[in-house]
Amino acid sequence: MPGSALTATGPLARLSPMRILVIGGTHFMGPRLVRALLARGHAVTTFHRGTTPCILPAEVERLYGDRS
């Protein structure tokens, strides 16, 4: 997808690094999204329940919460 937000040519590629919170991030598209954001120089924090095992890079901050 040329020019999409997650490619190096999209509009987000021109922004300075951001601090991004990903709700979830351990299942489905989460790990790919987190790695793509890190590759673009962003600081990433995930917020999830901690019930799904997932190996994310060490620089990802992890916050755990209870939805109830």
N, C-alpha and C positions, 0 to 999 in steps of 0.2 A: 504494500500500500504506500505508494510514494506520497510524501508530504503528510503522513499521519503523525499524530502527536508522539508516538513511541518510536519514531525513526529519527535518525540523525539529521534529517532535513526538515522535520516538522517544526511548528512554531515553538514548542517547548524546548527544542534544542538550543535556542538562542537565549533562554532565560538563565540567570545566574543560579547557582546551586540553591536548593530549597530544603527545608526540613519538612518531611512528608510523613503523615500518619496513615498507615494502611490498616483498616479494620479487617481482622482475619489475617490473611497472609500466609497461612500454612497449608492450604488445600486449594485445589482447582487451579486458578490462574495466579494465586498469591505469590508463590515462590518465583515464578517467571517475572512477574511485575516487580517484585522487590529487587531481583538481580538486575533488571533493566534500569531501574531507578538508580541503583548504586553505580552501575556502569556509566551513567551520565553525571555522576558527581554529587548526587543528592544524599542528604542524611536521612535514613529511613528508620522509623519506629513502627513495630507491629503491635497491635492490641488484639489479644485473643484469649480464649479460655484455657489454653495450655493442654487440651485433650488430644490434639492431633500431633504426633511426632513429625517434626520437620527439621531438616538441616538447612539452616540459613547462614550466610557469612557472619563472622564474628562481629563485624562493625554494625550489625543491625541491633538496635535497642529493642528489647522485648518487654511489653507490659502485659500483665495477666489480669483478667477480670472475670466477674461472675455476672451472667445476664439476668439472674433472678433477683 
